[in-house]
Amino acid sequence: MSYCKMSQSDENDIRYYMKKYGQRHNRFAIISRLMPKYTPRQIYNYWRNYLDPKLCLDHCEKQFIIEWIHEHQKSIIKSQKKCFDYHRYRFEIEIYILASGQNCTDYLDLDCRG
């Protein structure tokens, strides 16, 4: 999937439609029908990577999180394997933490025994 830069008007439309349809499971398909020049996947990716208000947008904080994840990748993967018998790739962890606004230290030394 190639990167698409959207106009300010398109970004505003997506924000508006997400407020209106954001709770629906097929929200990106609905928005795509209202904005036919974009596929649901393009809208989804643009929302998750650029427009979602939960995103960490401060460059220094974002860089800190990316470096922290890289430094602690083995500990994170070990905890995931212990808890779930699988692990996520580093970029998936970065996206999750950056989008959720969580504290990085929440992901070390997980005790999954309940």
DAJOCOR-V99055 format. One record per pair of residues at least 12 apart in sequence whose ideal C-beta (glycine too) atoms are under 10 Angstrom apart, sorted by the first residue. I is the first residue (numbers start at 1). J is the second residue. D is the distance in Angstrom with one decimal. If there is no record, write none. Layout:
I;J;D  I;J;D
This chain:
1;39;8.6  1;41;6.3  1;42;7.2  1;45;6.8  2;42;9.0  3;42;9.4  3;45;8.7  3;46;9.2  3;49;9.3  4;37;9.2  4;38;7.2  4;39;9.3  4;42;5.5  4;43;9.6  4;45;8.5  4;46;7.0  5;46;9.0  5;50;9.4  6;35;9.2  6;37;9.5  6;38;7.6  6;42;8.5  6;43;8.9  6;46;6.0  6;50;8.2  6;51;8.8  10;35;6.7  10;37;8.3  10;38;7.5  10;43;9.3  10;46;8.6  11;46;7.9  11;47;9.6  11;50;7.7  11;51;6.1  12;51;9.7  13;31;8.1  13;34;7.6  13;35;6.2  13;38;9.9  13;43;9.9  14;28;9.5  14;31;6.3  14;34;9.5  14;35;7.4  14;38;8.6  14;43;6.3  14;46;6.9  14;47;6.3  14;50;9.4  14;51;6.0  15;47;8.9  15;51;6.2  15;52;9.8  15;53;8.6  16;31;9.5  16;34;9.7  17;30;7.3  17;31;4.5  17;32;9.7  17;34;6.2  17;35;7.8  17;43;8.7  17;47;9.8  18;31;7.4  18;43;9.1  18;47;6.6  18;51;7.6  18;52;8.4  18;53;9.2  20;34;9.6  21;34;8.9  22;47;9.4  26;40;8.3  27;40;8.9  27;43;8.7  27;44;8.8  27;47;9.0  28;40;4.0  28;41;7.6  28;42;8.9  28;43;4.9  28;44;4.5  28;45;9.4  28;46;9.8  28;47;7.5  28;48;9.9  29;41;10.0  29;43;8.9  29;44;9.5  30;43;9.6  31;43;5.2  31;44;9.0  31;47;8.7  32;44;9.1  48;95;7.4  48;98;10.0  48;99;6.7  49;95;8.1  49;98;9.5  49;99;9.0  52;98;9.8  52;99;6.3  53;101;10.0  54;98;8.9  54;99;5.5  54;100;6.6  54;101;5.9  55;95;9.6  55;98;6.3  55;99;5.8  55;100;9.5  55;101;8.4  56;97;8.2  56;98;4.7  56;99;7.8  56;100;8.9  56;101;6.4  56;102;9.7  57;98;9.2  61;98;8.7  61;101;9.7  62;94;8.9  62;97;9.9  62;98;6.2  64;104;8.0  65;93;9.5  65;94;6.7  65;97;5.7  65;98;5.9  65;102;9.3  65;103;9.7  65;104;6.0  66;90;9.0  66;91;9.4  66;93;9.9  66;94;5.7  66;97;9.2  66;98;8.1  67;104;9.9  68;94;9.5  68;97;8.7  68;104;4.7  68;105;8.8  68;107;9.2  68;108;9.7  69;90;6.0  69;91;9.0  69;93;5.5  69;94;5.3  69;96;9.8  69;97;6.8  69;98;9.4  69;104;7.2  69;107;8.2  70;90;6.7  70;93;9.9  70;94;8.7  71;104;9.8  72;90;9.9  72;93;9.5  72;104;7.7  72;105;9.3  72;107;7.5  72;108;6.2  73;87;9.5  73;89;9.4  73;90;5.3  73;93;7.8  73;94;10.0  75;107;8.1  75;108;5.4  75;109;7.7  75;110;9.3  76;88;8.1  76;90;8.2  76;93;6.0  76;97;9.7  76;104;9.5  76;107;5.4  76;108;7.2  76;110;8.8  77;89;9.0  77;90;8.5  77;93;8.7  78;108;9.7  78;109;10.0  78;110;9.4  79;107;7.1  79;108;7.1  79;109;7.2  79;110;4.2  79;111;9.0  79;112;7.7  80;93;8.6  80;107;9.0  80;110;8.1  80;112;9.3  82;110;7.4  82;111;9.1  82;112;6.2  82;113;9.3  83;110;5.9  83;111;8.8  83;112;3.6  83;113;9.1  84;110;10.0  84;112;7.8  93;107;7.5
